[in-house]
């Protein structure tokens, strides 16, 4: 799964500017999460037209970069994420970001970005991996 990460100053109107930029080019936001810390903001999003969105954001002055996320399908139960984290710890694989996408049918879908995606894919194995990178 490809996602876009936008690094920005934290100020009123960032979400309005970012979403208007994409709307002006007819790009639909599928998922969005954002955090602010010490006057900086990080927005992660997926869109229907990935390459067009990167161009639109950069043309509008946003610092936008791309990430390839692994999508995991975990049992929706205590300890499922802990088992994945233990595998990464054992293999010394650093996680850059992670977010829970949704819970359904007894499972949880998780988007995870690792510093070494190929090593992460091998460490996870087929038992939890739903999809790789696009």
C-alpha positions in Angstrom: 0.0 0.0 0.0 1.4 3.4 -0.9 0.8 6.3 1.4 1.8 10.0 1.3 3.4 11.7 4.3 3.2 15.5 4.5 5.5 17.3 6.9 4.3 20.8 7.7 4.3 23.5 10.3 1.5 23.2 12.8 -0.9 26.1 12.3 -4.6 26.8 11.8 -5.7 26.0 8.3 -3.2 23.3 7.4 -6.0 20.7 6.9 -8.1 23.2 4.9 -5.1 24.1 2.6 -4.1 20.5 2.1 -7.6 19.2 1.4 -8.4 22.1 -0.9 -5.2 21.5 -2.9 -6.3 17.9 -3.6 -9.9 18.8 -4.2 -8.9 21.3 -6.8 -7.3 18.5 -8.8 -10.3 16.1 -8.3 -8.3 13.8 -6.0 -10.2 11.9 -3.4 -8.8 11.3 0.1 -9.4 7.7 1.2 -7.6 7.8 4.6 -6.1 10.5 6.6 -4.4 10.9 10.0 -2.5 13.7 11.4 -0.4 14.6 14.5 1.2 17.8 15.7 4.2 18.0 18.0 6.3 21.1 19.0 5.0 23.3 16.1 5.4 20.6 13.4 2.7 18.5 11.9 2.8 15.1 10.1 -0.2 14.1 7.9 -0.4 10.6 6.5 -2.9 9.9 3.7 -4.0 7.5 1.0 -5.8 8.8 -2.1 -7.4 7.5 -5.2 -4.8 9.1 -7.6 -1.4 8.7 -5.8 1.0 10.2 -8.3 -1.3 13.2 -9.1 -1.7 13.9 -5.4 2.1 14.0 -4.9 2.5 16.5 -7.7 -0.5 18.6 -6.5 0.9 18.8 -3.0 4.4 19.6 -4.1 3.1 22.2 -6.5 1.3 23.8 -3.6 4.4 24.0 -1.5 3.8 21.0 0.7 6.7 18.8 1.7 5.2 15.5 0.6 7.1 12.2 0.4 5.9 8.7 -0.4 6.1 5.5 1.7 5.3 1.9 1.0 3.4 0.3 3.8 2.8 -3.4 4.5 -0.8 -4.2 5.3 -1.2 -6.8 8.0 -4.2 -8.8 8.8 -4.0 -9.7 12.5 -6.5 -11.5 14.8 -8.5 -8.9 16.7 -7.3 -10.1 20.1 -5.0 -9.0 22.9 -1.4 -9.8 22.1 -1.6 -9.9 18.3 0.3 -6.7 17.8 2.8 -7.7 20.6 3.7 -10.9 18.6 4.5 -8.8 15.5 6.5 -6.4 17.6 8.4 -9.2 19.2 9.3 -10.6 15.7 10.7 -7.2 14.7 12.6 -6.8 18.0 14.1 -10.3 17.5 15.2 -9.3 14.0 16.3 -5.8 14.9 13.8 -4.2 12.4 12.9 -0.6 13.2 9.2 0.5 12.7 8.9 4.0 11.3 5.1 4.2 11.5 2.0 2.1 12.2 -1.7 2.7 12.2 -4.8 0.6 12.6 -6.9 0.9 9.5 -10.0 -0.9 10.5 -11.4 -3.8 12.5 -13.8 -6.3 10.9 -14.8 -9.9 11.1 -12.6 -10.8 14.0 -9.5 -9.3 12.4 -7.6 -6.0 12.4 -6.0 -4.4 9.4 -2.8 -2.6 10.2 -0.6 -0.4 7.9 3.1 -0.7 8.9 6.1 1.1 7.5 9.5 -0.4 8.4 13.0 0.9 7.7 13.7 -2.3 5.8 10.5 -3.4 4.2 11.9 -6.6 2.7 13.3 -7.8 6.0 10.0 -6.9 7.6 8.1 -8.9 5.0 10.3 -12.0 5.6 10.0 -11.6 9.4 6.2 -11.4 9.2 5.8 -14.4 6.9 2.6 -15.3 5.1 0.6 -15.8 8.3 -0.1 -12.1 8.9 0.8 -10.3 5.6 -2.3 -9.3 3.6 -0.7 -7.1 0.9 2.7 -5.8 0.0 3.6 -2.6 -1.7 1.8 -1.4 -4.8 
